[in-house]
């Protein structure tokens, strides 16, 4: 088995509120739990189509899988050009086959609104393969301002602007400020995005909130402000101070990481910020509840720190990772009100995990996640597991070999995005191999 040192482990498991995990996972070949794993793309391969194709020097870390065998990932070439690519994969064969690939977005290209893409940041892909992304331009193309914009791309269509600097919100009372955080895209529920806004006339401060656009194709015809900075969290004296990662399920339940502070401390000029996780339905955002929060906010369902992204299942079930669980040093994976794993309790084969990733959910409620286990010799082992509601099943471990690669897996990058599993329980991830190459890997149920 290939193992990692404690130093590598700490590097691989680093998350931040509003950030993205870019390393860390497990690997394997033919799994005893009914999966075969294949590499579809590797560093050195070509991604994209025509003049917008490029040679992959590094993968960016995000991977999604949508219906119809559509896989979306980002990558960089040797010149640090950043591209977002989609593959159409035929999974009906024994060995998955790429039948089409296209470039969805790439730095340096000119968009329809004449903005030149410098880079793109937060992005998401829904179950139909549509894309929402925050584009950072070289020049704005609107009022000469150098700010980001929210863009939308339907499958096989052009990238179009949805919300950019200067667009009017709140019946014209405010304008979009051009600064964005995380976003979530759902085929049933449109886009949720963290965005700031400015007063149309000078005199008041900048605001920031979680905004819902139910119909991205319709632009700004309907914009709902779900929650905002300085809104009170229900049943607490804490005010929201900011938003982190967000996810939304097919049935309209959403979850968002938030930072909060007590209102009396704000008045006094000092801020004791707590990170927590709010959940609600799009139809009633003010009826939100605290799924997890530190003990300073006593009304939460679970007690502990939140700095990891939520995962919302198709039925609205919310999964997340809670650190400092119940006031101790343990981490816990929670499923709504249920605790499904803890680092201070033995796992599937008697192991004690040092840490988990926040995982990904399938349409049938199956939950996939990775764990890191510190060995007695100071190295760290990495496993990919599946939880089906009744038990945890090992799918893959670092050191395994997959079907079409001779080298063993040295690392697996999983849970960087929300959509790692499709409706047929096919899994997509990134794996690093012992020869120091990195590849886009799929797991197919057999």
Secondary structure, 3 states (H helix, E strand, C coil): CCCEEHHHHHHHCCCCCCCCCCCCCCCCCCCCCCEEEEEEEECCCEECCHHHCEECCEEEEEEEEECCCEEEEEEECCCCCEEEEEEEEECCCCCCEEEEEEEEEECCCECCCCCEEEEEEEEEECCCCCEEEEEEEEECCCCCCCCCEEEEECCCCCEEEEEECCCEEHHHCEEEEEEEEEEEEECCCEEEEEEEEEECCCCCCCEEEEEEECCHHHCCCCCEEEEECCCECCCCCEEEEEEEEEEECCCCEEEEEEEEEEHHHHHHCCCCCEEEEEEEECCEEEEEEEEEECCCCCCCCEECECCCCCEECCCCCEEEEEECHHHCCCCEEEECCEEEEECCCCCCCCCCCCEECCCEECCCCCEEEEEEEECCCCEEEEEEEEECCCCEEEEEECCCCCCCCCCCEEEEECCCCCCCECCCCCEEEEEEECCCCEEEEEEEEC
